[in-house]
Amino acid sequence: MKFSFILCDPVPELAELSVRMNRVAALGYQGIELVATHPLGFPVEALASAAERAGLPVVSLLSGWSYANEGLCLASPDEVIRDRAVARLVDYVKLAARLGSLVVVGLMQGLRQDEPDPAKANERIAAALARVARVAEDVRVPIVIEPVNHLQVGFNHTAAEVAELVDRIGSSAVGLMLDTLHMNIEERSVVDTIRRYGAQIGHFHLCESNGGPFGSGNVDFPAVLGALAEVGYDQFVSVKIYRHAGWEEAGCSAMEFLRAICPREAPRSTTVSNRS
Protein backbone atom coordinates (compact mmCIF):
# COMPACT_ATOMS: atom_id res chain seq x y z
CA MET A 1 0.00 0.00 0.00
CA LYS A 2 1.42 3.38 -1.06
CA PHE A 3 0.18 6.82 -0.01
CA SER A 4 -0.32 9.61 -2.51
CA PHE A 5 -1.69 13.12 -2.03
CA ILE A 6 -4.43 14.87 -3.98
CA LEU A 7 -4.05 18.52 -4.93
CA CYS A 8 -7.79 19.14 -5.02
CA ASP A 9 -7.62 22.42 -6.97
CA PRO A 10 -5.96 22.96 -10.37
CA VAL A 11 -2.45 24.41 -10.27
CA PRO A 12 -2.07 26.19 -13.63
CA GLU A 13 1.56 27.31 -13.18
CA LEU A 14 4.18 24.58 -13.53
CA ALA A 15 6.65 26.41 -11.26
CA GLU A 16 4.12 26.44 -8.42
CA LEU A 17 3.12 22.85 -9.09
CA SER A 18 6.78 21.82 -8.94
CA VAL A 19 7.14 23.52 -5.55
CA ARG A 20 4.10 21.67 -4.26
CA MET A 21 5.26 18.31 -5.64
CA ASN A 22 8.65 18.69 -4.00
CA ARG A 23 7.00 19.55 -0.69
CA VAL A 24 4.58 16.61 -0.95
CA ALA A 25 7.51 14.27 -1.64
CA ALA A 26 9.41 15.71 1.34
CA LEU A 27 6.45 14.94 3.58
CA GLY A 28 6.79 11.28 2.67
CA TYR A 29 4.12 10.73 0.04
CA GLN A 30 4.95 8.39 -2.83
CA GLY A 31 2.69 9.86 -5.48
CA ILE A 32 0.47 12.80 -6.37
CA GLU A 33 -3.01 13.10 -7.85
CA LEU A 34 -3.95 16.10 -9.97
CA VAL A 35 -7.04 17.80 -11.35
CA ALA A 36 -7.03 17.57 -15.14
CA THR A 37 -7.97 20.76 -16.99
CA HIS A 38 -8.25 21.84 -20.60
CA PRO A 39 -5.88 23.24 -21.49
CA LEU A 40 -3.49 21.78 -18.96
CA GLY A 41 -1.54 25.05 -18.75
CA PHE A 42 1.86 23.61 -19.64
CA PRO A 43 3.27 20.81 -21.81
CA VAL A 44 2.61 17.35 -20.44
CA GLU A 45 6.27 16.53 -21.08
CA ALA A 46 7.25 19.34 -18.70
CA LEU A 47 4.92 17.92 -16.05
CA ALA A 48 6.39 14.46 -16.52
CA SER A 49 9.91 15.87 -16.09
CA ALA A 50 8.91 17.79 -12.96
CA ALA A 51 7.35 14.68 -11.46
CA GLU A 52 10.49 12.69 -12.23
CA ARG A 53 12.71 15.30 -10.61
CA ALA A 54 10.51 15.27 -7.50
CA GLY A 55 10.48 11.48 -7.44
CA LEU A 56 6.71 11.71 -7.25
CA PRO A 57 4.71 9.89 -9.94
CA VAL A 58 1.41 11.35 -11.07
CA VAL A 59 -0.91 8.62 -9.85
CA SER A 60 -4.11 9.79 -11.49
CA LEU A 61 -5.94 12.61 -13.20
CA LEU A 62 -9.34 13.73 -11.90
CA SER A 63 -11.74 14.54 -14.73
CA GLY A 64 -14.53 16.34 -12.84
CA TRP A 65 -13.25 19.82 -13.72
CA SER A 66 -14.65 19.35 -17.22
CA TYR A 67 -18.19 18.94 -15.88
CA ALA A 68 -17.98 21.90 -13.52
CA ASN A 69 -16.20 24.25 -15.91
CA GLU A 70 -17.05 23.05 -19.42
CA GLY A 71 -20.47 21.48 -18.86
CA LEU A 72 -19.33 18.20 -20.40
CA CYS A 73 -21.73 15.49 -19.29
CA LEU A 74 -21.82 11.81 -20.21
CA ALA A 75 -25.55 11.54 -19.41
CA SER A 76 -26.63 14.58 -21.40
CA PRO A 77 -29.52 14.10 -23.86
CA ASP A 78 -27.55 16.38 -26.21
CA GLU A 79 -25.42 14.18 -28.44
CA VAL A 80 -23.03 17.06 -29.16
CA ILE A 81 -22.31 17.50 -25.45
CA ARG A 82 -21.76 13.74 -25.03
CA ASP A 83 -19.39 13.69 -28.00
CA ARG A 84 -17.43 16.58 -26.50
CA ALA A 85 -17.31 14.77 -23.16
CA VAL A 86 -15.94 11.65 -24.85
CA ALA A 87 -13.35 13.73 -26.72
CA ARG A 88 -12.25 15.42 -23.50
CA LEU A 89 -11.87 12.11 -21.69
CA VAL A 90 -9.84 10.80 -24.61
CA ASP A 91 -7.62 13.87 -24.21
CA TYR A 92 -7.14 13.01 -20.55
CA VAL A 93 -6.42 9.37 -21.37
CA LYS A 94 -3.66 10.50 -23.74
CA LEU A 95 -2.20 12.77 -21.05
CA ALA A 96 -2.36 9.88 -18.59
CA ALA A 97 -0.55 7.62 -21.05
CA ARG A 98 2.38 10.03 -21.09
CA LEU A 99 2.40 10.27 -17.29
CA GLY A 100 1.80 6.63 -16.45
CA SER A 101 -1.43 7.62 -14.67
CA LEU A 102 -5.00 6.45 -14.49
CA VAL A 103 -8.09 8.58 -15.13
CA VAL A 104 -10.88 8.99 -12.55
CA VAL A 105 -14.45 9.49 -13.79
CA GLY A 106 -17.12 10.63 -11.37
CA LEU A 107 -18.66 14.08 -11.75
CA MET A 108 -18.75 13.87 -15.54
CA GLN A 109 -21.62 11.41 -15.25
CA GLY A 110 -23.80 14.44 -14.51
CA LEU A 111 -26.82 15.24 -12.35
CA ARG A 112 -30.52 14.39 -12.51
CA GLN A 113 -31.10 17.89 -13.85
CA ASP A 114 -29.07 16.79 -16.89
CA GLU A 115 -31.14 13.63 -17.32
CA PRO A 116 -34.01 12.80 -14.92
CA ASP A 117 -34.29 9.17 -16.10
CA PRO A 118 -31.47 7.05 -14.59
CA ALA A 119 -31.99 4.23 -17.10
CA LYS A 120 -31.46 6.58 -20.03
CA ALA A 121 -28.54 8.21 -18.23
CA ASN A 122 -26.78 4.92 -17.59
CA GLU A 123 -27.31 3.82 -21.17
CA ARG A 124 -25.57 6.98 -22.37
CA ILE A 125 -22.83 6.86 -19.73
CA ALA A 126 -22.00 3.25 -20.59
CA ALA A 127 -21.99 3.90 -24.34
CA ALA A 128 -19.80 6.98 -23.98
CA LEU A 129 -17.30 5.31 -21.66
CA ALA A 130 -17.11 2.30 -23.97
CA ARG A 131 -15.88 4.68 -26.68
CA VAL A 132 -13.27 6.16 -24.35
CA ALA A 133 -12.28 2.67 -23.22
CA ARG A 134 -11.30 1.62 -26.72
CA VAL A 135 -8.64 4.32 -26.74
CA ALA A 136 -7.63 3.53 -23.16
CA GLU A 137 -7.13 -0.12 -24.05
CA ASP A 138 -4.82 0.81 -26.92
CA VAL A 139 -2.58 3.03 -24.75
CA ARG A 140 -2.95 0.87 -21.60
CA VAL A 141 -4.45 3.53 -19.37
CA PRO A 142 -6.85 2.41 -16.63
CA ILE A 143 -10.12 4.32 -16.24
CA VAL A 144 -11.73 4.01 -12.82
CA ILE A 145 -15.32 5.02 -12.11
CA GLU A 146 -15.93 6.54 -8.70
CA PRO A 147 -19.21 5.98 -6.82
CA VAL A 148 -20.04 9.57 -5.82
CA ASN A 149 -22.71 10.45 -3.26
CA HIS A 150 -26.18 11.56 -4.36
CA LEU A 151 -25.55 15.20 -3.40
CA GLN A 152 -22.80 15.56 -6.01
CA VAL A 153 -23.71 13.17 -8.85
CA GLY A 154 -27.03 11.96 -10.15
CA PHE A 155 -26.18 8.33 -10.85
CA ASN A 156 -24.20 5.31 -9.61
CA HIS A 157 -23.74 6.24 -5.97
CA THR A 158 -22.77 2.85 -4.57
CA ALA A 159 -20.04 0.33 -5.27
CA ALA A 160 -22.70 -2.14 -6.43
CA GLU A 161 -24.10 0.33 -8.97
CA VAL A 162 -20.66 1.16 -10.34
CA ALA A 163 -19.70 -2.52 -10.48
CA GLU A 164 -22.82 -3.11 -12.59
CA LEU A 165 -21.87 -0.19 -14.84
CA VAL A 166 -18.33 -1.55 -15.23
CA ASP A 167 -19.75 -4.93 -16.24
CA ARG A 168 -22.07 -3.22 -18.72
CA ILE A 169 -19.15 -1.38 -20.36
CA GLY A 170 -17.22 -4.64 -20.57
CA SER A 171 -13.73 -3.26 -21.09
CA SER A 172 -10.50 -4.42 -19.47
CA ALA A 173 -9.53 -0.73 -19.21
CA VAL A 174 -12.48 0.23 -16.98
CA GLY A 175 -12.66 -0.54 -13.28
CA LEU A 176 -14.04 0.50 -9.90
CA MET A 177 -12.59 2.89 -7.35
CA LEU A 178 -13.76 3.74 -3.83
CA ASP A 179 -13.73 6.86 -1.67
CA THR A 180 -14.37 6.76 2.07
CA LEU A 181 -16.29 10.06 2.08
CA HIS A 182 -18.82 8.80 -0.45
CA MET A 183 -18.99 5.32 1.10
CA ASN A 184 -19.68 6.89 4.48
CA ILE A 185 -22.80 8.49 2.97
CA GLU A 186 -24.04 5.78 0.62
CA GLU A 187 -22.97 2.40 2.01
CA ARG A 188 -24.18 0.54 5.08
CA SER A 189 -20.60 -0.31 6.02
CA VAL A 190 -17.38 1.13 4.63
CA VAL A 191 -15.35 -1.86 5.76
CA ASP A 192 -17.80 -4.46 4.43
CA THR A 193 -17.89 -2.68 1.07
CA ILE A 194 -14.09 -2.83 0.85
CA ARG A 195 -14.15 -6.52 1.72
CA ARG A 196 -16.87 -7.29 -0.83
CA TYR A 197 -15.28 -5.43 -3.74
CA GLY A 198 -11.62 -5.80 -2.75
CA ALA A 199 -10.57 -7.75 -5.82
CA GLN A 200 -12.14 -5.10 -8.09
CA ILE A 201 -10.70 -1.96 -6.50
CA GLY A 202 -8.48 -0.14 -8.99
CA HIS A 203 -7.91 3.02 -6.95
CA PHE A 204 -8.79 4.38 -3.51
CA HIS A 205 -9.40 7.80 -1.95
CA LEU A 206 -8.92 8.19 1.79
CA CYS A 207 -11.11 11.06 2.95
CA GLU A 208 -12.63 12.11 6.26
CA SER A 209 -16.43 12.11 6.53
CA ASN A 210 -16.47 15.93 6.53
CA GLY A 211 -13.77 16.38 3.89
CA GLY A 212 -11.47 17.91 6.51
CA PRO A 213 -8.27 16.86 8.30
CA PHE A 214 -8.09 13.25 9.36
CA GLY A 215 -9.53 12.70 12.82
CA SER A 216 -12.02 15.57 12.57
CA GLY A 217 -14.89 13.34 11.43
CA ASN A 218 -16.08 9.80 11.98
CA VAL A 219 -14.16 7.62 9.50
CA ASP A 220 -12.45 4.70 11.24
CA PHE A 221 -9.13 4.97 9.41
CA PRO A 222 -7.40 1.99 11.11
CA ALA A 223 -10.36 -0.22 10.16
CA VAL A 224 -10.35 1.06 6.58
CA LEU A 225 -6.63 0.48 6.11
CA GLY A 226 -6.93 -2.88 7.82
CA ALA A 227 -9.67 -3.92 5.40
CA LEU A 228 -7.58 -2.82 2.42
CA ALA A 229 -4.68 -4.88 3.73
CA GLU A 230 -7.02 -7.81 4.32
CA VAL A 231 -8.16 -7.86 0.68
CA GLY A 232 -4.58 -7.52 -0.57
CA TYR A 233 -4.89 -4.00 -1.98
CA ASP A 234 -1.33 -2.90 -2.77
CA GLN A 235 -1.85 0.11 -5.02
CA PHE A 236 -2.00 3.82 -4.19
CA VAL A 237 -4.21 5.18 -1.44
CA SER A 238 -4.72 8.88 -2.17
CA VAL A 239 -5.17 11.29 0.73
CA LYS A 240 -8.02 13.73 -0.01
CA ILE A 241 -8.57 16.78 2.21
CA TYR A 242 -10.44 19.69 0.67
CA ARG A 243 -11.99 21.54 3.63
CA HIS A 244 -10.72 23.38 6.71
CA ALA A 245 -7.02 23.27 5.75
CA GLY A 246 -4.68 24.48 3.02
CA TRP A 247 -2.93 21.88 0.90
CA GLU A 248 0.35 21.98 2.84
CA GLU A 249 -1.23 21.84 6.28
CA ALA A 250 -3.48 19.05 5.05
CA GLY A 251 -0.60 17.03 3.66
CA CYS A 252 1.49 17.41 6.79
CA SER A 253 -1.28 16.60 9.26
CA ALA A 254 -2.49 13.59 7.28
CA MET A 255 0.98 12.06 7.07
CA GLU A 256 1.48 12.52 10.82
CA PHE A 257 -1.93 10.90 11.39
CA LEU A 258 -1.13 7.95 9.10
CA ARG A 259 2.28 7.46 10.66
CA ALA A 260 0.67 7.28 14.09
CA ILE A 261 -1.95 4.69 13.17
CA CYS A 262 0.08 2.52 10.78
CA PRO A 263 3.80 3.18 11.36
CA ARG A 264 4.87 0.19 9.28
CA GLU A 265 2.85 1.40 6.29
CA ALA A 266 3.35 5.18 6.25
CA PRO A 267 6.73 6.24 4.84
CA ARG A 268 9.03 8.46 6.83
CA SER A 269 9.26 12.06 5.66
CA THR A 270 12.43 14.09 5.40
CA THR A 271 10.68 16.80 7.40
CA VAL A 272 7.40 16.97 9.26
CA SER A 273 7.09 20.65 10.11
CA ASN A 274 5.25 23.27 8.08
CA ARG A 275 7.28 25.94 6.42
CA SER A 276 6.93 29.36 8.02
N, C-alpha and C positions, 0 to 999 in steps of 0.2 A: 504494500500500500504506500503510495507516494502522495504528498500534499502539495497542491498548487494553490495559487491565489488569484481570485477574480478581480480585475479592475472593472468595476461595474459601470463606469461612465467612459465614453470614448475619449481617447487622448490623441488629438489630431496632430500634435507636434512630435516628431520622432525624437528630438533632443530630450523633451520632457519624459516621453515614454521610456527612453533609455535610462534616465535617472531613476525612474520608478522600478524598472526591471532590475537594475543593479541593487537597489534597496531591498526589494522583495527577495532576491537571491541571498543577500547578506543576512536576512532574517531567518533563513533556513529552508525556504520553500524550494521545491524541485521543479516547478513549472509555473506558467502564468496563463490565464484565460482572458481573452480580450473581446470587446464588443466590435463586431464587424460593421463598417460603415461604407457608404458609397458616395464619393470616392473614399479610399482608405486614408488619403492625406499624404502619403509618401509611398515610394516604390516598395513592393513586397520584398524584393531582394534586400533592401536596406533594413527592413524589419527582421528578416531572417539573420542578417549579419549581426544586428544588435542583440538579438536573442542568443546567438552563438557566443558573442563576446561576454554576455552576462552569465553564460552557462545555464540558461533558463529557457527550456523549450516552450513554445507556444502550444499549449495543450489543446485548446479548442477556440473556436470563433462562435460567438453568440449572434444569432441572426435577427433578434427581435427589434433592433433599431429600424429595420426596413419596414416593419409594420407601423411603428410609432411615428416615424419621420417621412416615410414615402407612401404610406397607405397600401402597401403591398400585402395582399391577403390571399391565402390559398383556398379559402372557402367562399370567396366572393362570387356572386352570380354573374359578374362581368368577366367575360372570357379574356378581355384585354388585360385587366388587372391580374388575373391568374397567370397569364403568360408572362407578364412582367415579374411577378413573384417567382416563377420558375427560373426565369433568366437571372434574376438577382441571386437566387440560391446557387445556381450553376457558377456564377461569378465567385461566390464565397467558397464553393467546393474547389475551384481552381486555385484560389489563394491558399486554402488549407493544404492542397497538394504540395505547394511550394514550401509550406511551413512544417509539414509533417503533423498536421492538426486534424481534429475532427470538427464537424459542424453541428451545432445544437439548434434544433427547431422547436419552438414553443409558441411564442406570441404570434408568429406569422400565420398560425391557423385561423386567427380572427376571433371575433365576438359574435354573439347571437344577433346583434344589430346588423352585422354583415350578412348573415344568413340565419333566419329563425329556425329553419328545419335542420336538426342535427344529422338526419340521414342524408340529405342532399349535401350538407357541408362535408361529411366524412367521405362521400363519394368523390367530391372534388379534391379534397385534401389528399386522399389516397392516389388519385390519378395524377395529380401534380407532382407529388413526391416520387411516384414511380418514374416520371420523366427525369427528375433530378438524379434519381438513383442510378439510372443508366450511365450518366456521366461519372458519378461517384465510383461506380464499379470499375470503370475504365482506368481511373487515376488512383484507385485504391484509397479513397477517403471515406471513413465512416461518417454516416449521418445518424445522430441520435435524436429521438423525439422525446421531449420532456412533458410528463403529465403536470400541467399547470392548474392551479386552483381556479374555481369557478368565478372568482372575482376579477381575474386577469385574462382569462381565455374562455371562449364559449364552448369548447369541445374537448373531449378526451382528458378528463381531470384525474383519473386514477391510473395506476399501473396496469390494471386489467384492461381498461379501455385502450390504452396505448399499445399494449401487447397484441390486442385484437387488430388494431390499425397496422402494426408492423407485419402481422401475418397476412393481412389483406394486400399490403404493398408487395410482399413476397420477394424482397431483394436482399442479397447477402450484405449489401452496403448499409442497410437501415436497421437500427436497433433501438433499444429502450434505455433511457437514463432515469435517474431518480434524484429528487431534491427533498431534503428533510422539511423545509418550510411548507412545501405543497403537500407532502405526505401528512404532515401534522394536521392539516386542514381537511384533507379528503379521505384519508385511510383510517380504518379502525385502529390499526396498530402499525407504527413505523417499522418496528423490528420484524413483525411477522411478514410485512410486505417485502422487506429485504430478503428474508429467508425464502419466501415463495418464489421470488423472481431473480434470485441471486445469479443463476447461470446465464440470465439474459441481460444483466446490467452492463451497459457499455460505457457509462460515465456516471459520476456521482457528484452532487453538490451538497456540501455540508453548511447548513444555514440555521440560525436560531429561529425560534417560532415567531419572533417579532422583527426579524431581519437585522437585529442589532448585534452588539458584541456577544460572543459566546458566554453563556452563564447568566444572561439577562432575561432569558425566557424559560421555556419549559422542555426543551429538547434534552433527552437523556443521551448525551454524547458518548459516554462509555458504552452504553448498550448498543448504540448505532454502530460504532466502530467494531465492537465485539461481534455483531451480527455480520458485518462485512467480512471480517476475518473468518468467521464460521463458514460462510459460503465460498471462501477462497478468492474473494475479490482482491486483485493485486494491481489494479490500474490507478489512475490519479483520482484523488478525492480533492475537489476544489472548494476552498474556503470562500464563502459568499457572505459579506457583511455590507449592507447598503444603507443602513440607518444608524443615526446616533454616534457616528464616528467617521473621521476622515480615513482615506485609504491607508495611510501609514500607521495611524493609531490602531486601526482595525487589524492590519497585518501583524503588528507587533503583539497585540493582546491575544489574538487567536493562536499564534504560535506558542506563546507562554502557556495558554490554556491547554493546548494539545500536548505540550511537553509534560505538563503536570499530570494529565490523565492517562497518557500512553507513552511513557518515556522511551520505551524500546522502539516505538514506531516513529515519533516525531524527530526529525533531524535536528542536530545542534546548529545554532546560528553563530555567525562570527561576531555578532553583537546583538544585544537584546534591548537596548535603550533607544528611545526616540531621539531624533536629532533636534537640537534646540532651534 
